[in-house]
Amino acid sequence: MNETLRPSPVSPSPQATAAPGRRHRPGRAVLALLLSSHPAPALAVSALITVVAVAAGRGTPGSCLVALAVLTGQLSVGWSNDCIDIARDRAAERRDKPLVAGTVRVRTVAVAACSALALCVPLSLANGPAAGAAHLAGVAAAWSYNLGVKRTPLSWLPYALAFGLLPAFVTLALPGRPWPTTTLVAAGALLGVGAHFTNVLPDIEADLAAGVRGLPQRLGRRRTRTVAALTLLAASAVLVLGPPGPPDATGWTGLAVTGALAVAVCLPLRSASDSRLPFLATLALAGTDIVLLLLSGVSLG
């Protein structure tokens, strides 16, 4: 969901509209297609939820189903984002985007997005109707963000829903179909909101110039950093302090680590305001939260 924009529109580059040929060689086009999917967050989210599924006792077949369902959902969201934003990315000369660089066709990415979504539906439902519905609701929320919610003060809501429902995708497929604990749902939602803020942080000024006025853009860079750090720290605090009983040494250590990562998100990078380090710190914090969850021994359902 990378949305960096610059305000002055220009005509599409020749590479963006180039005819078939050297720029669309199969190997290069496949690589460009993969890069258009926003692979880092897609793989990170898929891997983390798969680890949770394994820890919950889904077994190899069940965990593989979780991995494939989440991955196809994430790919569909990433590809749809680049397709929907193609006009604005071209106007901003986003040469880091394969669609703008002309190394992959818009139609190819659009077909990939629809195909991934079509695969996501049966793969999600194969985990059970309730679990599948929870995951598909999260994917729908992510698509709604791409389709326009990101321009509104409710831009945080699709992230909160999508991340908050991921634990339900795992637990509702377990025997008895237990709903995840409130701790897990709250931590997932808070983590999602924090990810939203750190994801758009590098692009706030350019987004405002292009008319994208989600909640982070309305708050501004400084307040967005602060809210992102507090939200991410709150997600970790919920996991450590939410379960009954006092935290052990592992919990306090994990909270200290995630606190340091949250501070890193909050620190301004004057020499590189467009740095993706805050978002990478968010992914590292999410991984630490999963480790905390697994080491705590708390029931998921």
Secondary structure, 3 states (H helix, E strand, C coil): CCCCCCCCCCCCCHHHHCCCCHHHCHHHHHHHHHHCCCHHHHHHHHHHHHHHHHHCCCHHHHHHHHHHHHHHHHHHHHHHHHHHCHHHHHHCCCCCCHHHHCCCCHHHHHHHHHHHHHHHHHHHHCCCHHHHHHHHHHHHHHHHHHCCHHHCCCCHHHHHHHHHHHHHHHHCCCCCCCCCCHHHHHHHHHHHHHHHHHHHHHHHHHHHHCCCCCHHHHHCHHHHHHHHHHHHHHHHHHHHHCCCCCCCHHHHHHHHHHHHHHHHHHCCCCCCCCCCHHHHHHHHHHHHHHHHHHHHCCCCC
